[in-house]
Structure formats: structure tokens, C-alpha cells
């Protein structure tokens, strides 16, 4: 595996760890009775839903997952000598 393989592997590990951390930082959708009450209030007062920390973490999760998938494919091509 050359220099590029090592670099891609480092990014792959970084994205894997970031997915774990970001998912753990997100709050659960159902938090018991208080979650159902807050969920109703969130739909009523949810005008700024796109600016909340949960929406931001959701975007970061999607970005990290896409980059993890891309680095997985690139690593497969490097190790499998497809490139």
C-alpha cells in the first residue's frame, strides 16, 4: 500500500471515529413522556428547526458517512489493485 493508501487509511479512520462521536452527541428522538411533550412543542414552535444543534449534527453525520463511504471505495480500489 503506498503513500496514498496510508493517507486514505488515516482519513478513513478519522471519518469512522467522527461518525461514532457525532452519533453519540445527538439526542434521541423519543425521550419518554417529556420527549413526546417537547416533540409537540417542537412542531408548533419549530420555525428555526434548520438552525438547531440537532439539525447541524445531522448534516455533519451525513457528510461524515458519505466521506466514509468514499474512502472505503478508494481503499478497496487501492488494496485490490483496481486503480
BALOBA-1460 file (C-alpha; in Angstrom, 3 decimals):
// residues 83
<rec num="1" residu="x" x="0.000" y="0.000" z="0.000"/>
<rec num="2" residu="x" x="1.817" y="3.178" z="-0.952"/>
<rec num="3" residu="x" x="1.773" y="6.651" z="0.463"/>
<rec num="4" residu="x" x="-1.713" y="7.312" z="-0.932"/>
<rec num="5" residu="x" x="-3.054" y="4.206" z="0.742"/>
<rec num="6" residu="x" x="-1.728" y="5.315" z="4.107"/>
<rec num="7" residu="x" x="-3.179" y="8.814" z="3.669"/>
<rec num="8" residu="x" x="-6.604" y="7.457" z="2.662"/>
<rec num="9" residu="x" x="-6.488" y="4.974" z="5.530"/>
<rec num="10" residu="x" x="-5.826" y="7.789" z="8.032"/>
<rec num="11" residu="x" x="-8.790" y="9.771" z="6.677"/>
<rec num="12" residu="x" x="-10.914" y="6.605" z="6.789"/>
<rec num="13" residu="x" x="-10.140" y="6.146" z="10.490"/>
<rec num="14" residu="x" x="-10.819" y="9.838" z="11.196"/>
<rec num="15" residu="x" x="-14.227" y="9.658" z="9.491"/>
<rec num="16" residu="x" x="-15.098" y="6.420" z="11.322"/>
<rec num="17" residu="x" x="-14.317" y="7.956" z="14.703"/>
<rec num="18" residu="x" x="-16.149" y="11.172" z="13.794"/>
<rec num="19" residu="x" x="-19.306" y="9.228" z="12.865"/>
<rec num="20" residu="x" x="-19.236" y="7.491" z="16.245"/>
<rec num="21" residu="x" x="-18.743" y="10.751" z="18.151"/>
<rec num="22" residu="x" x="-21.362" y="12.712" z="16.192"/>
<rec num="23" residu="x" x="-23.994" y="9.996" z="16.586"/>
<rec num="24" residu="x" x="-23.340" y="9.814" z="20.316"/>
<rec num="25" residu="x" x="-23.719" y="13.595" z="20.602"/>
<rec num="26" residu="x" x="-27.176" y="13.559" z="19.018"/>
<rec num="27" residu="x" x="-30.182" y="13.477" z="21.273"/>
<rec num="28" residu="x" x="-32.690" y="10.683" z="20.987"/>
<rec num="29" residu="x" x="-35.943" y="11.238" z="19.124"/>
<rec num="30" residu="x" x="-38.051" y="9.687" z="21.884"/>
<rec num="31" residu="x" x="-37.131" y="10.637" z="25.420"/>
<rec num="32" residu="x" x="-40.140" y="9.170" z="27.193"/>
<rec num="33" residu="x" x="-43.079" y="11.338" z="28.210"/>
<rec num="34" residu="x" x="-41.080" y="14.558" z="28.217"/>
<rec num="35" residu="x" x="-39.908" y="13.784" z="24.680"/>
<rec num="36" residu="x" x="-43.482" y="13.453" z="23.445"/>
<rec num="37" residu="x" x="-44.487" y="16.732" z="25.063"/>
<rec num="38" residu="x" x="-41.406" y="18.503" z="23.739"/>
<rec num="39" residu="x" x="-41.979" y="16.949" z="20.334"/>
<rec num="40" residu="x" x="-45.410" y="18.550" z="20.115"/>
<rec num="41" residu="x" x="-43.996" y="21.896" z="21.122"/>
<rec num="42" residu="x" x="-41.204" y="21.472" z="18.602"/>
<rec num="43" residu="x" x="-43.643" y="21.029" z="15.729"/>
<rec num="44" residu="x" x="-45.635" y="24.052" z="16.888"/>
<rec num="45" residu="x" x="-42.662" y="26.323" z="17.523"/>
<rec num="46" residu="x" x="-40.289" y="24.637" z="15.075"/>
<rec num="47" residu="x" x="-39.731" y="27.544" z="12.677"/>
<rec num="48" residu="x" x="-35.979" y="27.555" z="13.298"/>
<rec num="49" residu="x" x="-35.633" y="23.786" z="13.116"/>
<rec num="50" residu="x" x="-32.926" y="24.015" z="10.452"/>
<rec num="51" residu="x" x="-30.709" y="26.060" z="12.771"/>
<rec num="52" residu="x" x="-30.815" y="23.814" z="15.818"/>
<rec num="53" residu="x" x="-27.848" y="21.823" z="17.024"/>
<rec num="54" residu="x" x="-29.619" y="18.573" z="16.113"/>
<rec num="55" residu="x" x="-30.002" y="19.688" z="12.509"/>
<rec num="56" residu="x" x="-26.351" y="20.696" z="12.394"/>
<rec num="57" residu="x" x="-25.254" y="17.353" z="13.836"/>
<rec num="58" residu="x" x="-27.468" y="15.589" z="11.318"/>
<rec num="59" residu="x" x="-25.704" y="17.377" z="8.467"/>
<rec num="60" residu="x" x="-22.299" y="16.526" z="9.925"/>
<rec num="61" residu="x" x="-23.354" y="12.893" z="10.238"/>
<rec num="62" residu="x" x="-24.424" y="12.772" z="6.599"/>
<rec num="63" residu="x" x="-21.156" y="14.373" z="5.458"/>
<rec num="64" residu="x" x="-19.025" y="12.019" z="7.551"/>
<rec num="65" residu="x" x="-20.974" y="8.979" z="6.332"/>
<rec num="66" residu="x" x="-20.563" y="9.971" z="2.672"/>
<rec num="67" residu="x" x="-16.844" y="10.584" z="3.147"/>
<rec num="68" residu="x" x="-16.525" y="7.240" z="4.964"/>
<rec num="69" residu="x" x="-18.186" y="5.515" z="2.019"/>
<rec num="70" residu="x" x="-15.904" y="7.259" z="-0.474"/>
<rec num="71" residu="x" x="-12.763" y="6.388" z="1.475"/>
<rec num="72" residu="x" x="-13.982" y="2.774" z="1.750"/>
<rec num="73" residu="x" x="-14.321" y="2.538" z="-2.015"/>
<rec num="74" residu="x" x="-10.938" y="4.184" z="-2.600"/>
<rec num="75" residu="x" x="-9.259" y="1.833" z="-0.104"/>
<rec num="76" residu="x" x="-10.854" y="-1.144" z="-1.834"/>
<rec num="77" residu="x" x="-9.529" y="0.056" z="-5.166"/>
<rec num="78" residu="x" x="-6.044" y="0.681" z="-3.756"/>
<rec num="79" residu="x" x="-5.775" y="-2.639" z="-1.943"/>
<rec num="80" residu="x" x="-7.436" y="-4.605" z="-4.732"/>
<rec num="81" residu="x" x="-5.096" y="-3.001" z="-7.294"/>
<rec num="82" residu="x" x="-8.057" y="-1.918" z="-9.419"/>
<rec num="83" residu="x" x="-6.610" y="1.544" z="-9.975"/>
